[in-house]
Amino acid sequence: MAKLYFRYGAMNSGKSTALMQVAHNYEERGMEVLVLKPSIDTKGGDQLVSRLGVTRTVDISVTPDMDLFETIRRYCEEHFRPACILTDESQFLTAEQAEQLFLITVELDIPVIAYGLRTDFCLKGFSGSTRLLELAHEIEEMKTICTCGRKAVCNARMVNGEFVFEGNQVAIDLENNVEYQSLCAKCYFEKKKATESK
């Protein structure tokens, strides 16, 4: 039976790069894949963008009201049955869409690999990620390091070069002077305490 995989990691852990490498591996062997990205992630437009400079065109831009199970079922009937479905920025999927990815593996027998963040800049879960953590057959952490050398597990938001710990859950990296920094928990709370003391 096909499985749902959730590969999560802090910012800069190479999720988009890994997704594109997996797509390349399938295609190198003559197999076709479908690459999905939530439409809320406007960075790169219809392209996946890796910090290494690698890009790839997205096959399906997922809107919040899209039924992924029906979309993929119809796609298989009208085009081709993919060997694997790869989703980037999966934290931006709705909880229902995460369930639909699970259903794709169960009823359509197509493996799905979802890449995304586990938590936001306030250490709160995204609805898509939370549901994927609950449903995925296999969960894998993709690792990166903090500026201090420890393993980074937090995504700290910076606006105009200053750390912020309040605001909307979604603010796209490199838009409207927003940037993110991957930090270990110790450095994250040090930055938070310093911000609160100002």
N, C-alpha and C positions, 0 to 999 in steps of 0.2 A: 504494500500500500504506500502511496505517496505520503510525504510528510510536510508539515509546516515548520520551517526553521525561523527563529528570530535571532538575529545577530545584532547586538546592541553595543554601544560604546559612547564615550564622551566625544565631544567635538574633536576633530583632528585625529581620530583613531583609524582613519582610512576606510570608512564604510563604503563610500561611493566608488573609490578605487577598487576595492575588493569586489563589489557588485559588477563593475565593468570587466574585471579579470575573469569572473565566473562566466559572464556572457560570452567573452572571447573564447574561453575553454570549450563551451558547448558548440559554438559556431565553428570553431576550428575542426570539430569532429563531424560537421555536417548537420548539426541539430539546431533547430530554431528556438529562440527564447522570446518572451514578451517582457519589456521593461516598463514599469509603471512608476509614476511620481504624482503625489497629490498636487492639485492645481494651486493650493495655498502657498506652496513653495515656489515663489516667483524668480528666485535666483537662477540665472541661466536660461530663463524662458522654457522652451521645449527641450532643453539640453540638461543632461546630468553633467555636473561640473566637479571635477576632482581638484584638490589643492595642488596636485602634481601637474595640472595642466591638461589632463586627459578629459575628453568630452564624448558624449554619446547622445544621440537623439532618443527621446522617450517615445515609446509606442502608444501608450495610453496615459493621458493626463486625467487623474482621478478627481472629479468634483465631489463635494461633500454629500450630495444626494445620489451619487451613482451606486447602483447595485452591482457590486463587483462579480458576484456569482453569475448573474444573468448576462453581464457584459462579456465575461470570458466564455460562457456557454455559447453565446451567439457568435463570438469571434471564432471559436473552434468550428462552428458550422459553416461560416461564411468565408474563412480564410484558411487557417491551418491550426493544428493542435500543437501547442508549444511543448517542448521537452521540459521546460521549466519556466516559472514566472518569477521575476525579480522585482521587488518593490523597494524604492529608495525613500528616505524621509518618512518611514512608516508610522512614526509617532503622530503625524498629521492626519492619519486615517481616523475615521470614527470607530467606536467600539463595534458597531454593526458591520463595518467593512472588514475589520479584523476577523470577525466571526465568519464572514463570507469567504475570506482567504482560507480559513480552516475548512469550510465546506467544500471549497474547490479541491482540496487535497483528498477529502473523503469521498465525494460523489463523482468528481471528474477525474480523479486519480492523477492529478498533475502536481508535481512538487512545487512548493512556493518557498522562496527565501526572502524574508523581509528584513531590511536593514533600517536601523533608526536609533534615536536617543531613548533612554529609559526615563529620564527626568528633565524638567525644565531648569531655568536659571534660579528658581526658588526651591529646588529639590522636590518639586511636586510631579507626580506622574502625568503623562499625557494619556488621554483615553485610549488612543490606538495602541500605544506601547503596553499599557496596563493589561488590556485584553489579550494582546499577543503573548505576554508573559504568562497569562492564565491558560492559554490554549495551545501554544506551540508544542509540537512533539519534541523538539530539541532547541535549547537556548544556549547561545555562545556569547561570551563577552569578548569584544575586540578592545585591545588595550592601547593606551597611549600614556605619555608621561607629563607630569606637572613641571613647571619651571624649576622646582626644587629637586626634581629627580624622582619623586615618589610617583606611584601610579595615580593618574588623574581619573577621578570618578564624578566630578562636578563640572557643570557648564556655567561659568560666570559671564554675565552680560556686562558689556561696557557700552556707554553712550557718550560720544564725544571724548573718548579716552578715559572716562570715569566709570568705576564699577557702580552698578545699580542693582538693587535687590527688591524692587517693586515695579509693577507695570503689567502690561498685557502678557499673557503666556506666549503668544506668537509674535516675534519680531525677527524678520529674516536677516541673516548674517550679511553684512556689507551693504545693507540698505538703510537709509535714514540715519547714517552715522552710528549704526549698531554693529558691534563686533562681539565675538565670544572668545573666551580663553578657557582652556581645559585646566582644571586645578585639582589637586588632592583635597581631601576634606579639611585638613589642617589649614592649608593656605586659603581655601574658600572662606572658612569662618574667621580667619585673621582679617581678610579683606572686608568681610561683612561687618566685623566689629569696628574696624577703622572707619568705615563709611558711616556707621551709626553714631560714632563719637564726634563727627564733624558738626 
